Amino acid sequence: MSPGTGAFTVAIDGPAAAGKGTIARAVAMRFSLAHLDTGLLYRAVGRRALDGVDPVDAARTLTPSDLRHPELRLDTVGAEASRVAALPEVRAALLEFQRRFARREGGAVLDGRDIGTVICPGAEVKLFVTATDAVRARRRWKELHEAGQDVTEAHVLADLRARDARDSARALAPLRPAEDALHLDTSRMSIEEAVAAATDAVAAARG
């Protein structure tokens, strides 16, 4: 923990549907830390871009209400979020906001794709959460199906792989684990087991 500031950052990265959001929320609650799903920032920009707004302008003018829009979890918005996230101007517009949030008094948990590598390379805890493509597709399909979206599991799998390829291949802040990140493969873990492994890592770092 940073002396005198009370700042303590947990950076959780990984591909879509690996479980990083669930883990991040649980860790934040367990240790009374603020939580930011940074993917929502890019989804909000992507949603506005689909409405015809210039992505850079959208990133610079995001409001809290944009982060609560009911369409943010749609597949089409997720795909657009991956595309706008590759734009350097969009990332620059959102970078400082994320860094300020990460070092806030009392500590914070951020989950995304470049938290441990770009946003908070000095985070006290870094986790890289992953799972097999098939497991992630099944999880996301169930989530979408329960939300009433008529999509096939094969379509979800293809979409996840396309997003992984874009996120990993982009020149700026690609999806990859930080060198000092703890890898957490949730393919065969229950939610409780995955959360326990993450909270153990945070507890050890906090002393």
C-alpha positions as CSV (number, residue, x, y, z in Angstrom):
1,M,0.0,0.0,0.0
2,S,1.3,3.4,-0.9
3,P,2.5,5.3,2.2
4,G,0.1,8.1,3.3
5,T,-2.3,7.7,0.4
6,G,-4.3,4.7,1.2
7,A,-4.1,3.7,-2.5
8,F,-4.1,0.0,-3.3
9,T,-4.8,-1.2,-6.8
10,V,-5.9,-4.6,-7.9
11,A,-5.6,-5.0,-11.7
12,I,-7.6,-7.9,-13.3
13,D,-7.2,-8.6,-17.0
14,G,-8.4,-11.3,-19.4
15,P,-10.6,-12.0,-22.4
16,A,-14.4,-11.8,-22.5
17,A,-16.4,-14.3,-20.4
18,A,-13.4,-15.6,-18.5
19,G,-14.9,-14.5,-15.2
20,K,-12.8,-11.4,-14.5
21,G,-15.9,-9.2,-13.9
22,T,-17.4,-11.5,-11.4
23,I,-14.1,-11.9,-9.6
24,A,-13.5,-8.2,-9.6
25,R,-16.9,-7.4,-8.1
26,A,-16.4,-10.1,-5.4
27,V,-12.9,-8.9,-4.5
28,A,-14.1,-5.3,-4.3
29,M,-16.9,-6.2,-2.0
30,R,-14.7,-8.5,0.2
31,F,-12.0,-5.8,0.7
32,S,-14.3,-2.7,0.6
33,L,-12.6,-1.4,-2.5
34,A,-14.1,0.7,-5.3
35,H,-14.7,-1.1,-8.6
36,L,-14.4,-0.1,-12.2
37,D,-15.3,-2.3,-15.1
38,T,-13.2,-0.5,-17.7
39,G,-14.8,-2.5,-20.5
40,L,-18.0,-0.5,-19.8
41,L,-16.1,2.7,-20.8
42,Y,-15.3,1.2,-24.2
43,R,-18.8,-0.3,-24.6
44,A,-20.3,3.1,-23.9
45,V,-18.1,4.6,-26.5
46,G,-18.9,1.8,-28.9
47,R,-22.7,2.2,-28.3
48,R,-22.5,5.9,-29.1
49,A,-20.4,5.2,-32.2
50,L,-23.1,2.9,-33.4
51,D,-25.5,5.8,-33.0
52,G,-23.3,7.8,-35.3
53,V,-21.2,9.8,-32.8
54,D,-17.5,10.1,-33.6
55,P,-15.7,7.6,-31.2
56,V,-13.2,10.2,-30.0
57,D,-15.9,12.7,-29.2
58,A,-17.8,10.0,-27.5
59,A,-14.8,9.1,-25.3
60,R,-14.2,12.7,-24.4
61,T,-17.8,13.4,-23.4
62,L,-18.9,10.2,-21.6
63,T,-21.4,10.8,-18.7
64,P,-22.3,8.5,-15.8
65,S,-25.7,7.8,-17.6
66,D,-23.8,6.4,-20.6
67,L,-22.3,3.7,-18.3
68,R,-25.8,2.7,-17.3
69,H,-27.3,2.3,-20.7
70,P,-29.4,-1.0,-21.0
71,E,-27.8,-1.9,-24.3
72,L,-24.2,-2.0,-23.2
73,R,-24.1,-5.8,-23.0
74,L,-25.4,-6.5,-26.5
75,D,-23.1,-8.5,-28.7
76,T,-23.1,-5.7,-31.4
77,V,-22.0,-3.2,-28.8
78,G,-19.2,-5.5,-27.6
79,A,-17.9,-5.9,-31.1
80,E,-17.9,-2.2,-31.7
81,A,-16.2,-1.6,-28.3
82,S,-13.4,-3.9,-29.4
83,R,-13.0,-1.8,-32.6
84,V,-13.0,1.6,-31.0
85,A,-10.6,0.4,-28.3
86,A,-8.0,0.0,-31.0
87,L,-8.1,3.8,-31.7
88,P,-5.2,5.6,-29.9
89,E,-7.3,8.8,-29.5
90,V,-10.0,6.9,-27.7
91,R,-7.6,5.1,-25.4
92,A,-5.9,8.4,-24.6
93,A,-9.2,10.1,-23.8
94,L,-10.0,7.4,-21.2
95,L,-6.5,6.7,-19.8
96,E,-6.2,9.4,-17.2
97,F,-9.7,8.8,-15.8
98,Q,-8.8,5.1,-15.2
99,R,-5.5,6.0,-13.6
100,R,-7.1,8.5,-11.2
101,F,-9.7,5.9,-10.3
102,A,-7.1,3.3,-9.7
103,R,-5.1,5.4,-7.2
104,R,-8.1,6.8,-5.3
105,E,-8.1,6.9,-1.5
106,G,-9.2,3.6,-0.1
107,G,-8.1,1.5,-3.0
108,A,-9.7,0.1,-6.2
109,V,-10.2,-2.9,-8.3
110,L,-10.2,-2.4,-12.1
111,D,-10.9,-5.1,-14.6
112,G,-10.3,-4.9,-18.4
113,R,-7.7,-5.9,-20.9
114,D,-4.7,-3.7,-20.3
115,I,-4.9,-2.7,-16.6
116,G,-1.8,-4.5,-15.4
117,T,0.2,-3.7,-18.5
118,V,-0.7,-0.1,-19.4
119,I,-3.2,1.5,-17.0
120,C,-1.7,0.4,-13.7
121,P,1.7,-1.3,-14.3
122,G,2.5,-0.6,-10.7
123,A,-0.6,-2.2,-9.3
124,E,-0.1,-4.1,-6.0
125,V,-2.0,-7.1,-7.3
126,K,-2.2,-8.3,-10.9
127,L,-4.4,-11.1,-12.1
128,F,-4.9,-12.5,-15.6
129,V,-8.1,-14.5,-15.7
130,T,-8.7,-16.9,-18.6
131,A,-10.6,-20.0,-19.7
132,T,-10.9,-22.1,-22.8
133,D,-12.7,-20.7,-25.8
134,A,-15.5,-23.3,-25.5
135,V,-16.1,-22.6,-21.8
136,R,-16.2,-18.9,-22.4
137,A,-18.6,-19.2,-25.3
138,R,-20.9,-21.4,-23.3
139,R,-20.9,-18.9,-20.4
140,R,-21.6,-15.9,-22.6
141,W,-24.3,-17.8,-24.6
142,K,-26.1,-18.7,-21.4
143,E,-25.9,-15.0,-20.3
144,L,-27.3,-13.7,-23.6
145,H,-29.9,-16.5,-23.7
146,E,-31.2,-15.6,-20.2
147,A,-31.3,-12.0,-21.3
148,G,-33.7,-12.9,-24.2
149,Q,-31.2,-12.6,-27.0
150,D,-31.7,-15.2,-29.8
151,V,-28.1,-16.2,-30.7
152,T,-26.5,-19.6,-31.2
153,E,-23.5,-20.8,-29.2
154,A,-21.6,-21.2,-32.5
155,H,-22.1,-17.5,-33.2
156,V,-21.0,-16.5,-29.8
157,L,-17.9,-18.6,-30.1
158,A,-17.0,-17.0,-33.4
159,D,-17.6,-13.6,-32.0
160,L,-15.4,-14.2,-29.0
161,R,-12.6,-15.5,-31.2
162,A,-12.8,-12.5,-33.5
163,R,-12.7,-10.1,-30.5
164,D,-9.7,-12.0,-29.0
165,A,-7.9,-11.7,-32.3
166,R,-8.5,-7.9,-32.6
167,D,-7.7,-7.3,-28.9
168,S,-4.5,-9.3,-29.0
169,A,-3.2,-8.1,-32.4
170,R,-3.8,-4.3,-32.0
171,A,-0.6,-2.3,-31.8
172,L,-1.7,-0.2,-28.9
173,A,-2.3,-1.9,-25.5
174,P,-2.9,-5.4,-26.8
175,L,-4.6,-8.0,-24.6
176,R,-1.8,-9.9,-22.8
177,P,-0.8,-10.7,-19.3
178,A,1.6,-8.6,-17.3
179,E,4.9,-10.4,-16.7
180,D,4.2,-10.4,-13.0
181,A,0.5,-11.3,-13.1
182,L,-0.9,-14.3,-11.4
183,H,-2.6,-16.5,-14.0
184,L,-6.0,-17.8,-13.1
185,D,-7.6,-20.4,-15.4
186,T,-11.3,-20.7,-14.5
187,S,-12.2,-23.3,-17.0
188,R,-12.8,-26.0,-14.4
189,M,-13.4,-23.7,-11.4
190,S,-16.6,-22.9,-9.7
191,I,-17.3,-19.2,-9.1
192,E,-16.5,-19.7,-5.5
193,E,-13.2,-21.4,-6.2
194,A,-12.1,-18.6,-8.6
195,V,-13.1,-15.9,-6.2
196,A,-11.3,-17.7,-3.3
197,A,-8.1,-17.9,-5.3
198,A,-8.3,-14.2,-6.2
199,T,-9.1,-13.0,-2.7
200,D,-6.2,-15.1,-1.3
201,A,-3.8,-13.3,-3.6
202,V,-5.2,-9.9,-2.6
203,A,-5.1,-10.8,1.1
204,A,-1.5,-11.9,0.8
205,A,-0.5,-8.6,-0.9
206,R,-2.3,-6.5,1.7
207,G,-0.6,-8.3,4.5
